[in-house]
């Protein structure tokens, strides 16, 4: 079992969800985050004052998958979110020690589904 964490551009979320749905992955947690990488932000002027904006809006997705779905899931995220420009995001794959479905008490691969 693995936990896939993808940080992507907010406007790519619907495309990524659609691509994941096509390979049979529909369970995920999504939340808004802010961060910076190589982009290093930008400067903006407002009422004569200059501001440095270095934390940019992103979307973080967490998807728990069984070992057989890891590469397929990663490939789907890349396919849907890659634009070829700085700021496309990152994907992290973590080992998932335990998974328990609260409703049924199922554990491991059965709990992930």
N, C-alpha and C positions, 0 to 999 in steps of 0.2 A: 504494500500500500504506500502511496505517495501523496503528499500535499503539493499541489502546483499553485504557485502564487505568481500572478502576472500583473505587472503595472503597465497600463496602456493609456493611450490618449482617450479622453472621454467620448470623442466623436466616433471612435471605433468600437464602442461597446456593443451596439446592436449587430454589427457585422460579425464580431467574435461570437456572440450568443447564437446567431444563426448558423455559423460554421460548426460550433460545438453541437448544436441540436442535430445537424446532419450526420454526425458520427455517433450519436446516441448519448451524448453527455448533456444532461439538463440540470444537474444539481450543482449549485454554486452559491457562494456568498460574494456580494459585490458591495464595495463602499468607496466613497470619495476620499481622496487623499491629496496632499500637496507635497511636492518635492522638487529637487533639481538634480541634474546630472551634468552631462556635457553642455547642455544648453546654457547653463549659468544664468538664466533669466534674461531680463531686458529692463530698459529704463523707460519711464513714462513721465510726461509732464502734465500737471494738473494745477490750474490757476497760478501759473508762473513758478511752481515748485517742481523739482525733479525728484522722482522716487525710483528706487531700484526694486524691481519685482523679481525675486530670485526663487520663490517657491511657487511653482506652476501647478495648476489643477491637473490631476491624473485620476484614474480609476484603478482600484486594486481588486482583483478577482482571486478568490481562493476556491480551489476545486480539489476534492479528495477523489482519487481514482485508484483502481486496482492496478497492479503492476503491468498487466497486459495493455492498458489504455494510456500509459504515460506518453510514449512517443507520438501516438496518434493525436492526443490532446494538445501537446506542445506544438505539433505541426499545424494543427487547425488554428491555434491562437496566432502563430506567426503569419500564416497565410492571410488571415483576416485583418491583422493589425499593422502589417509592414507597409510603410509608405516610402521607405528608403531615405528618410531624412532624420536628422538628429532629433531625439525625443520620442521615437517610436515606443520605447519602453524596455522592460526587462522581464525575464521569466526565471523564477527560482523553483527548483524541485527539491523538496525536503522529504526525508523518510518519515513515514507516519507510523508511530509505534502501536497505537491502539485506536479503534473506532467503535463506538457503541451507539446503537440506535435507541434512544430513550423510550420511544413508544413500545417497541417489541422486546427490547433487551438483546437483540442480535448484536454480535460482535464481529470484528475483523472484516473480511471481504464481503460477507453477507450484509453487514450494516451499511456499507458503501453503496451496494446495489449495482 
